[in-house]
Amino acid sequence: MIHEILPVGPLACNCSIFGEPSTGEALVIDPGDDVSEIERLLARHRLRVTAILITHAHIDHIGGAQKLQASTRAPVYLNEKDLPIYEQIEIQAAWLGLAPPERARIDQGLNEGDRLVLNQT
């Protein structure tokens, strides 16, 4: 198992990448920004993104999710309880003086106890 942590974005959110070398599958957690850096790290390990997980809907955790989703076509997962916060990303951006990121399409809501598993292909 590959595990990389990459500080991303203006607030240096830790983006985590978990990869399975035998299948090339990767899970990206909290792609806050700097998608080109995330993609370089994935390429270095020859990984393809099969899922994007947002742990919670703060702007520093979601800033790059739409760009990464667009380039990889990977599904995005977010806890269903955070959807109202996610819908107010423009307010978070204004509080911090940041440009609001484009919103990723949330493909599936998660609930406490749900699991995502690598290496299912």
VMD Tcl script that builds the backbone (N, CA, C; Angstrom):
set m [mol new atoms 363]
animate dup $m
set s [atomselect $m all]
$s set {name element resname resid chain x y z} {
  {N N MET 1 A 0.854 -1.182 0.000}
  {CA C MET 1 A 0.000 0.000 0.000}
  {C C MET 1 A 0.895 1.238 0.000}
  {N N ILE 2 A 0.554 2.163 -0.860}
  {CA C ILE 2 A 1.231 3.457 -0.925}
  {C C ILE 2 A 0.396 4.448 -0.129}
  {N N HIS 3 A 1.059 5.272 0.682}
  {CA C HIS 3 A 0.375 6.351 1.386}
  {C C HIS 3 A 1.239 7.594 1.290}
  {N N GLU 4 A 0.690 8.636 0.713}
  {CA C GLU 4 A 1.377 9.918 0.587}
  {C C GLU 4 A 0.498 10.996 1.195}
  {N N ILE 5 A 1.137 11.980 1.822}
  {CA C ILE 5 A 0.437 13.148 2.352}
  {C C ILE 5 A 1.053 14.372 1.700}
  {N N LEU 6 A 0.191 15.226 1.151}
  {CA C LEU 6 A 0.636 16.397 0.421}
  {C C LEU 6 A -0.134 17.616 0.924}
  {N N PRO 7 A 0.549 18.593 1.563}
  {CA C PRO 7 A -0.152 19.819 1.953}
  {C C PRO 7 A -0.549 20.601 0.699}
  {N N VAL 8 A -1.818 20.984 0.598}
  {CA C VAL 8 A -2.314 21.666 -0.597}
  {C C VAL 8 A -3.119 22.908 -0.236}
  {N N GLY 9 A -3.134 23.852 -1.154}
  {CA C GLY 9 A -3.975 25.027 -1.033}
  {C C GLY 9 A -3.427 26.089 -0.115}
  {N N PRO 10 A -4.118 27.232 -0.068}
  {CA C PRO 10 A -3.651 28.368 0.728}
  {C C PRO 10 A -3.660 28.110 2.229}
  {N N LEU 11 A -4.426 27.120 2.674}
  {CA C LEU 11 A -4.466 26.781 4.102}
  {C C LEU 11 A -3.688 25.512 4.416}
  {N N ALA 12 A -2.959 24.981 3.428}
  {CA C ALA 12 A -2.096 23.798 3.587}
  {C C ALA 12 A -2.840 22.603 4.182}
  {N N CYS 13 A -4.018 22.324 3.653}
  {CA C CYS 13 A -4.770 21.128 4.052}
  {C C CYS 13 A -3.983 19.888 3.643}
  {N N ASN 14 A -3.940 18.900 4.489}
  {CA C ASN 14 A -3.263 17.649 4.142}
  {C C ASN 14 A -4.159 16.797 3.255}
  {N N CYS 15 A -3.737 16.629 2.017}
  {CA C CYS 15 A -4.396 15.729 1.074}
  {C C CYS 15 A -3.694 14.384 1.200}
  {N N SER 16 A -4.451 13.331 1.390}
  {CA C SER 16 A -3.873 11.990 1.505}
  {C C SER 16 A -4.191 11.184 0.260}
  {N N ILE 17 A -3.214 10.414 -0.161}
  {CA C ILE 17 A -3.392 9.514 -1.290}
  {C C ILE 17 A -3.037 8.116 -0.821}
  {N N PHE 18 A -3.987 7.205 -0.976}
  {CA C PHE 18 A -3.749 5.796 -0.695}
  {C C PHE 18 A -3.804 5.067 -2.026}
  {N N GLY 19 A -2.777 4.288 -2.315}
  {CA C GLY 19 A -2.736 3.582 -3.581}
  {C C GLY 19 A -2.396 2.119 -3.406}
  {N N GLU 20 A -2.961 1.299 -4.259}
  {CA C GLU 20 A -2.679 -0.134 -4.276}
  {C C GLU 20 A -1.813 -0.419 -5.499}
  {N N PRO 21 A -0.505 -0.684 -5.286}
  {CA C PRO 21 A 0.403 -0.878 -6.418}
  {C C PRO 21 A 0.008 -2.025 -7.342}
  {N N SER 22 A -0.573 -3.081 -6.798}
  {CA C SER 22 A -0.886 -4.245 -7.631}
  {C C SER 22 A -1.987 -3.967 -8.653}
  {N N THR 23 A -2.875 -3.017 -8.356}
  {CA C THR 23 A -3.973 -2.692 -9.275}
  {C C THR 23 A -3.848 -1.302 -9.878}
  {N N GLY 24 A -3.025 -0.464 -9.258}
  {CA C GLY 24 A -2.901 0.917 -9.714}
  {C C GLY 24 A -4.031 1.810 -9.252}
  {N N GLU 25 A -4.902 1.312 -8.393}
  {CA C GLU 25 A -6.030 2.099 -7.903}
  {C C GLU 25 A -5.592 3.036 -6.791}
  {N N ALA 26 A -6.231 4.215 -6.755}
  {CA C ALA 26 A -5.913 5.184 -5.712}
  {C C ALA 26 A -7.177 5.843 -5.187}
  {N N LEU 27 A -7.141 6.156 -3.906}
  {CA C LEU 27 A -8.165 6.934 -3.228}
  {C C LEU 27 A -7.510 8.247 -2.836}
  {N N VAL 28 A -8.106 9.366 -3.227}
  {CA C VAL 28 A -7.597 10.683 -2.854}
  {C C VAL 28 A -8.550 11.273 -1.827}
  {N N ILE 29 A -7.981 11.687 -0.696}
  {CA C ILE 29 A -8.771 12.238 0.399}
  {C C ILE 29 A -8.439 13.716 0.559}
  {N N ASP 30 A -9.459 14.546 0.535}
  {CA C ASP 30 A -9.356 15.989 0.745}
  {C C ASP 30 A -8.430 16.689 -0.251}
  {N N PRO 31 A -8.789 16.669 -1.547}
  {CA C PRO 31 A -7.990 17.391 -2.537}
  {C C PRO 31 A -8.286 18.891 -2.477}
  {N N GLY 32 A -7.723 19.559 -1.478}
  {CA C GLY 32 A -8.043 20.955 -1.210}
  {C C GLY 32 A -7.666 21.931 -2.294}
  {N N ASP 33 A -6.663 21.617 -3.093}
  {CA C ASP 33 A -6.212 22.486 -4.184}
  {C C ASP 33 A -4.966 21.846 -4.776}
  {N N ASP 34 A -4.256 22.598 -5.607}
  {CA C ASP 34 A -2.992 22.136 -6.203}
  {C C ASP 34 A -3.151 20.789 -6.903}
  {N N VAL 35 A -4.169 20.690 -7.742}
  {CA C VAL 35 A -4.473 19.431 -8.419}
  {C C VAL 35 A -3.311 18.966 -9.285}
  {N N SER 36 A -2.575 19.885 -9.879}
  {CA C SER 36 A -1.430 19.467 -10.704}
  {C C SER 36 A -0.386 18.738 -9.865}
  {N N GLU 37 A -0.185 19.154 -8.635}
  {CA C GLU 37 A 0.754 18.463 -7.740}
  {C C GLU 37 A 0.220 17.075 -7.368}
  {N N ILE 38 A -1.065 16.996 -7.105}
  {CA C ILE 38 A -1.684 15.702 -6.795}
  {C C ILE 38 A -1.524 14.762 -7.981}
  {N N GLU 39 A -1.780 15.270 -9.181}
  {CA C GLU 39 A -1.670 14.436 -10.383}
  {C C GLU 39 A -0.230 13.997 -10.640}
  {N N ARG 40 A 0.737 14.863 -10.348}
  {CA C ARG 40 A 2.153 14.469 -10.501}
  {C C ARG 40 A 2.511 13.330 -9.552}
  {N N LEU 41 A 2.032 13.429 -8.325}
  {CA C LEU 41 A 2.306 12.372 -7.354}
  {C C LEU 41 A 1.649 11.062 -7.783}
  {N N LEU 42 A 0.432 11.133 -8.277}
  {CA C LEU 42 A -0.249 9.930 -8.770}
  {C C LEU 42 A 0.512 9.316 -9.937}
  {N N ALA 43 A 0.973 10.153 -10.863}
  {CA C ALA 43 A 1.717 9.660 -12.029}
  {C C ALA 43 A 3.030 9.014 -11.611}
  {N N ARG 44 A 3.693 9.605 -10.625}
  {CA C ARG 44 A 4.968 9.043 -10.162}
  {C C ARG 44 A 4.791 7.612 -9.658}
  {N N HIS 45 A 3.657 7.346 -9.037}
  {CA C HIS 45 A 3.376 6.000 -8.515}
  {C C HIS 45 A 2.568 5.151 -9.497}
  {N N ARG 46 A 2.270 5.709 -10.665}
  {CA C ARG 46 A 1.463 5.012 -11.687}
  {C C ARG 46 A 0.099 4.589 -11.138}
  {N N LEU 47 A -0.559 5.555 -10.509}
  {CA C LEU 47 A -1.866 5.307 -9.911}
  {C C LEU 47 A -2.955 6.047 -10.673}
  {N N ARG 48 A -4.141 5.464 -10.706}
  {CA C ARG 48 A -5.313 6.131 -11.267}
  {C C ARG 48 A -6.350 6.275 -10.144}
  {N N VAL 49 A -6.975 7.410 -10.116}
  {CA C VAL 49 A -7.934 7.712 -9.056}
  {C C VAL 49 A -9.238 6.965 -9.321}
  {N N THR 50 A -9.648 6.169 -8.347}
  {CA C THR 50 A -10.919 5.456 -8.456}
  {C C THR 50 A -11.976 6.025 -7.511}
  {N N ALA 51 A -11.550 6.894 -6.579}
  {CA C ALA 51 A -12.506 7.543 -5.682}
  {C C ALA 51 A -11.863 8.773 -5.064}
  {N N ILE 52 A -12.691 9.792 -4.844}
  {CA C ILE 52 A -12.285 11.016 -4.162}
  {C C ILE 52 A -13.175 11.133 -2.933}
  {N N LEU 53 A -12.564 11.263 -1.780}
  {CA C LEU 53 A -13.302 11.353 -0.522}
  {C C LEU 53 A -13.051 12.717 0.102}
  {N N ILE 54 A -14.122 13.395 0.443}
  {CA C ILE 54 A -14.029 14.659 1.168}
  {C C ILE 54 A -14.466 14.367 2.598}
  {N N THR 55 A -13.548 14.575 3.560}
  {CA C THR 55 A -13.864 14.218 4.946}
  {C C THR 55 A -14.908 15.137 5.553}
  {N N HIS 56 A -14.860 16.408 5.194}
  {CA C HIS 56 A -15.888 17.360 5.604}
  {C C HIS 56 A -15.839 18.546 4.653}
  {N N ALA 57 A -16.899 19.329 4.628}
  {CA C ALA 57 A -17.111 20.300 3.562}
  {C C ALA 57 A -16.523 21.681 3.831}
  {N N HIS 58 A -15.357 21.736 4.442}
  {CA C HIS 58 A -14.677 23.022 4.562}
  {C C HIS 58 A -13.918 23.301 3.277}
  {N N ILE 59 A -13.821 24.571 2.927}
  {CA C ILE 59 A -13.250 24.971 1.644}
  {C C ILE 59 A -11.840 24.435 1.427}
  {N N ASP 60 A -11.048 24.338 2.494}
  {CA C ASP 60 A -9.667 23.862 2.326}
  {C C ASP 60 A -9.601 22.366 2.020}
  {N N HIS 61 A -10.691 21.659 2.180}
  {CA C HIS 61 A -10.735 20.224 1.879}
  {C C HIS 61 A -11.349 19.924 0.512}
  {N N ILE 62 A -12.061 20.892 -0.065}
  {CA C ILE 62 A -12.785 20.618 -1.312}
  {C C ILE 62 A -12.315 21.426 -2.502}
  {N N GLY 63 A -11.406 22.361 -2.309}
  {CA C GLY 63 A -11.042 23.314 -3.357}
  {C C GLY 63 A -10.649 22.710 -4.687}
  {N N GLY 64 A -9.999 21.552 -4.689}
  {CA C GLY 64 A -9.566 20.934 -5.940}
  {C C GLY 64 A -10.391 19.740 -6.367}
  {N N ALA 65 A -11.455 19.444 -5.643}
  {CA C ALA 65 A -12.231 18.230 -5.928}
  {C C ALA 65 A -12.840 18.241 -7.326}
  {N N GLN 66 A -13.377 19.380 -7.756}
  {CA C GLN 66 A -14.019 19.432 -9.073}
  {C C GLN 66 A -12.994 19.225 -10.183}
  {N N LYS 67 A -11.835 19.881 -10.064}
  {CA C LYS 67 A -10.794 19.719 -11.091}
  {C C LYS 67 A -10.307 18.275 -11.150}
  {N N LEU 68 A -10.100 17.670 -9.990}
  {CA C LEU 68 A -9.638 16.283 -9.963}
  {C C LEU 68 A -10.722 15.348 -10.508}
  {N N GLN 69 A -11.956 15.602 -10.156}
  {CA C GLN 69 A -13.059 14.795 -10.675}
  {C C GLN 69 A -13.145 14.930 -12.196}
  {N N ALA 70 A -12.983 16.142 -12.705}
  {CA C ALA 70 A -13.069 16.365 -14.152}
  {C C ALA 70 A -11.951 15.651 -14.900}
  {N N SER 71 A -10.756 15.631 -14.322}
  {CA C SER 71 A -9.620 15.020 -15.024}
  {C C SER 71 A -9.572 13.502 -14.879}
  {N N THR 72 A -10.210 12.964 -13.832}
  {CA C THR 72 A -10.125 11.518 -13.585}
  {C C THR 72 A -11.451 10.790 -13.778}
  {N N ARG 73 A -12.540 11.534 -13.755}
  {CA C ARG 73 A -13.896 10.962 -13.803}
  {C C ARG 73 A -14.195 10.058 -12.605}
  {N N ALA 74 A -13.446 10.237 -11.535}
  {CA C ALA 74 A -13.661 9.442 -10.322}
  {C C ALA 74 A -14.874 9.978 -9.559}
  {N N PRO 75 A -15.609 9.105 -8.899}
  {CA C PRO 75 A -16.734 9.557 -8.086}
  {C C PRO 75 A -16.244 10.277 -6.833}
  {N N VAL 76 A -17.065 11.227 -6.380}
  {CA C VAL 76 A -16.759 11.996 -5.174}
  {C C VAL 76 A -17.742 11.588 -4.082}
  {N N TYR 77 A -17.195 11.353 -2.896}
  {CA C TYR 77 A -17.979 10.938 -1.732}
  {C C TYR 77 A -17.874 12.002 -0.645}
  {N N LEU 78 A -18.985 12.275 0.025}
  {CA C LEU 78 A -19.034 13.237 1.121}
  {C C LEU 78 A -20.102 12.777 2.107}
  {N N ASN 79 A -19.838 12.965 3.394}
  {CA C ASN 79 A -20.831 12.638 4.408}
  {C C ASN 79 A -22.099 13.437 4.140}
  {N N GLU 80 A -23.230 12.760 4.135}
  {CA C GLU 80 A -24.509 13.410 3.840}
  {C C GLU 80 A -24.810 14.564 4.788}
  {N N LYS 81 A -24.337 14.481 6.024}
  {CA C LYS 81 A -24.592 15.548 6.991}
  {C C LYS 81 A -23.872 16.840 6.618}
  {N N ASP 82 A -22.854 16.761 5.770}
  {CA C ASP 82 A -22.096 17.943 5.362}
  {C C ASP 82 A -22.635 18.606 4.094}
  {N N LEU 83 A -23.642 18.022 3.469}
  {CA C LEU 83 A -24.167 18.607 2.233}
  {C C LEU 83 A -24.642 20.050 2.398}
  {N N PRO 84 A -25.326 20.425 3.497}
  {CA C PRO 84 A -25.721 21.830 3.644}
  {C C PRO 84 A -24.518 22.783 3.711}
  {N N ILE 85 A -23.449 22.359 4.351}
  {CA C ILE 85 A -22.234 23.183 4.412}
  {C C ILE 85 A -21.608 23.280 3.028}
  {N N TYR 86 A -21.605 22.173 2.311}
  {CA C TYR 86 A -21.054 22.139 0.960}
  {C C TYR 86 A -21.791 23.110 0.039}
  {N N GLU 87 A -23.094 23.218 0.216}
  {CA C GLU 87 A -23.900 24.113 -0.612}
  {C C GLU 87 A -23.623 25.584 -0.312}
  {N N GLN 88 A -22.924 25.876 0.774}
  {CA C GLN 88 A -22.620 27.256 1.150}
  {C C GLN 88 A -21.140 27.586 0.986}
  {N N ILE 89 A -20.487 26.946 0.025}
  {CA C ILE 89 A -19.049 27.140 -0.146}
  {C C ILE 89 A -18.699 28.596 -0.466}
  {N N GLU 90 A -19.597 29.300 -1.136}
  {CA C GLU 90 A -19.336 30.700 -1.463}
  {C C GLU 90 A -19.211 31.548 -0.198}
  {N N ILE 91 A -19.999 31.231 0.818}
  {CA C ILE 91 A -19.929 31.959 2.089}
  {C C ILE 91 A -18.591 31.699 2.765}
  {N N GLN 92 A -18.142 30.441 2.780}
  {CA C GLN 92 A -16.832 30.126 3.358}
  {C C GLN 92 A -15.732 30.896 2.639}
  {N N ALA 93 A -15.803 30.928 1.319}
  {CA C ALA 93 A -14.792 31.631 0.531}
  {C C ALA 93 A -14.769 33.111 0.888}
  {N N ALA 94 A -15.939 33.722 1.018}
  {CA C ALA 94 A -16.014 35.144 1.357}
  {C C ALA 94 A -15.408 35.416 2.727}
  {N N TRP 95 A -15.669 34.560 3.701}
  {CA C TRP 95 A -15.105 34.733 5.042}
  {C C TRP 95 A -13.582 34.763 5.004}
  {N N LEU 96 A -13.009 33.945 4.130}
  {CA C LEU 96 A -11.552 33.814 4.070}
  {C C LEU 96 A -10.918 34.691 3.000}
  {N N GLY 97 A -11.723 35.425 2.260}
  {CA C GLY 97 A -11.195 36.269 1.200}
  {C C GLY 97 A -10.646 35.473 0.029}
  {N N LEU 98 A -11.213 34.303 -0.228}
  {CA C LEU 98 A -10.767 33.433 -1.317}
  {C C LEU 98 A -11.823 33.389 -2.415}
  {N N ALA 99 A -11.376 33.068 -3.608}
  {CA C ALA 99 A -12.326 32.829 -4.692}
  {C C ALA 99 A -12.998 31.484 -4.440}
  {N N PRO 100 A -14.302 31.400 -4.606}
  {CA C PRO 100 A -14.956 30.106 -4.379}
  {C C PRO 100 A -14.579 29.120 -5.480}
  {N N PRO 101 A -14.273 27.883 -5.100}
  {CA C PRO 101 A -13.965 26.874 -6.118}
  {C C PRO 101 A -15.247 26.390 -6.792}
  {N N GLU 102 A -15.091 25.829 -7.976}
  {CA C GLU 102 A -16.238 25.172 -8.598}
  {C C GLU 102 A -16.573 23.941 -7.763}
  {N N ARG 103 A -17.850 23.679 -7.631}
  {CA C ARG 103 A -18.269 22.520 -6.842}
  {C C ARG 103 A -18.173 21.242 -7.657}
  {N N ALA 104 A -17.619 20.229 -7.031}
  {CA C ALA 104 A -17.630 18.894 -7.631}
  {C C ALA 104 A -19.044 18.328 -7.518}
  {N N ARG 105 A -19.367 17.434 -8.396}
  {CA C ARG 105 A -20.631 16.696 -8.301}
  {C C ARG 105 A -20.439 15.634 -7.211}
  {N N ILE 106 A -21.267 15.644 -6.205}
  {CA C ILE 106 A -21.197 14.619 -5.164}
  {C C ILE 106 A -21.949 13.400 -5.693}
  {N N ASP 107 A -21.206 12.331 -5.931}
  {CA C ASP 107 A -21.795 11.134 -6.519}
  {C C ASP 107 A -22.480 10.248 -5.496}
  {N N GLN 108 A -21.971 10.295 -4.277}
  {CA C GLN 108 A -22.582 9.452 -3.254}
  {C C GLN 108 A -22.358 10.063 -1.887}
  {N N GLY 109 A -23.423 10.118 -1.108}
  {CA C GLY 109 A -23.306 10.530 0.271}
  {C C GLY 109 A -22.839 9.355 1.112}
  {N N LEU 110 A -22.105 9.668 2.142}
  {CA C LEU 110 A -21.646 8.634 3.073}
  {C C LEU 110 A -22.285 8.872 4.430}
  {N N ASN 111 A -22.352 7.827 5.197}
  {CA C ASN 111 A -22.848 7.897 6.562}
  {C C ASN 111 A -21.822 7.263 7.477}
  {N N GLU 112 A -21.919 7.576 8.758}
  {CA C GLU 112 A -20.996 7.007 9.725}
  {C C GLU 112 A -20.999 5.484 9.610}
  {N N GLY 113 A -19.795 4.911 9.540}
  {CA C GLY 113 A -19.650 3.466 9.440}
  {C C GLY 113 A -19.493 2.938 8.026}
  {N N ASP 114 A -19.797 3.770 7.012}
  {CA C ASP 114 A -19.597 3.335 5.624}
  {C C ASP 114 A -18.112 3.142 5.353}
  {N N ARG 115 A -17.790 2.260 4.408}
  {CA C ARG 115 A -16.395 1.970 4.064}
  {C C ARG 115 A -16.189 2.064 2.560}
  {N N LEU 116 A -15.020 2.568 2.193}
  {CA C LEU 116 A -14.562 2.531 0.805}
  {C C LEU 116 A -13.399 1.561 0.762}
  {N N VAL 117 A -13.369 0.697 -0.235}
  {CA C VAL 117 A -12.341 -0.336 -0.309}
  {C C VAL 117 A -11.583 -0.211 -1.618}
  {N N LEU 118 A -10.255 -0.206 -1.536}
  {CA C LEU 118 A -9.414 -0.268 -2.730}
  {C C LEU 118 A -9.283 -1.717 -3.173}
  {N N ASN 119 A -8.882 -1.900 -4.405}
  {CA C ASN 119 A -8.557 -3.231 -4.936}
  {C C ASN 119 A -9.798 -4.097 -5.113}
  {N N GLN 120 A -10.839 -3.500 -5.692}
  {CA C GLN 120 A -12.043 -4.280 -5.976}
  {C C GLN 120 A -12.178 -4.601 -7.459}
  {N N THR 121 A -11.202 -4.207 -8.275}
  {CA C THR 121 A -11.305 -4.495 -9.712}
  {C C THR 121 A -10.476 -5.700 -10.058}
}
mol reanalyze $m
mol bondsrecalc $m
mol representation Tube
mol addrep $m
